[in-house]
Amino acid sequence: MTSSSKRIPLVGILGGMGSGKSTVARLFGKRGCAVIDADAIAHEVLETPHVKSILECKLGGSVLTADGKVDRKAVADIVFNDAEKLAFLNSIIHPRTLQIVDEAVASIRKQGQAKAIVIDAPLLVEAGWHTRCDYLVFVDCDKDNRLQRLHHRSGLDKEQLETRENFQISLDKKAILAYYTINNNSDSSALESQVGCVFSRITGVE
């Protein structure tokens, strides 16, 4: 409990690849929310010696670069064409990542300063973490806009996007789970305004 005995709400961000989930999370952060980047945590877990050893054994030496780091593109190319290997990867990454996220949430709540805690995690629903959230916010964005952003950011094409999303829970189902929907098909000012409205509803702070 915080000093005011009010529990800091936990907010999960949902949406498709390239929808702008991280941007929305950052906008919440600007309003005094603590943002936990679960994707960055998962990348750190991926680079631990124990996990790299397991990956090399299961997926082959091609998943490691010459300097011994995990080649995430090589890993993605393998697991998003093999459901069994994707499940294996998630089984070694998700538990440790969730443990670190839980520890971060507990620490933030103990400090009692944040207006809310926002979890930015690409596979929030797939990992079952959404059940821990007090609120879920779905970032809605047209597929063409998402693809344009992804291609600019990482060179991902339409076929690769569809292949990866076929391994995920559908966006329609994620949208139904959400308490609030934010549309990210317009400009940054419209996005920020929507985040402000949702922030006020969740926290009671204008």
ABEGO torsion letter per residue (X at the ends): XBAAGBBBBBBBBBEBBGAGAAAAAAAAAAAGBBBBBAAAAAAAAAABAAAAAAAAAAAEAAABBAAGBBBAAAAAAAAAABAAAAAAAAAAAAAAAAAAAAAAAAAAAAAGABABBBBBBAAAAAAGAAAABABBBBBBBBAAAAAAAAAAAAGBBAAAAAAAAAABBBAAAAAAABABBBBAABBAAAAAAAAAAAAAAAAGBX
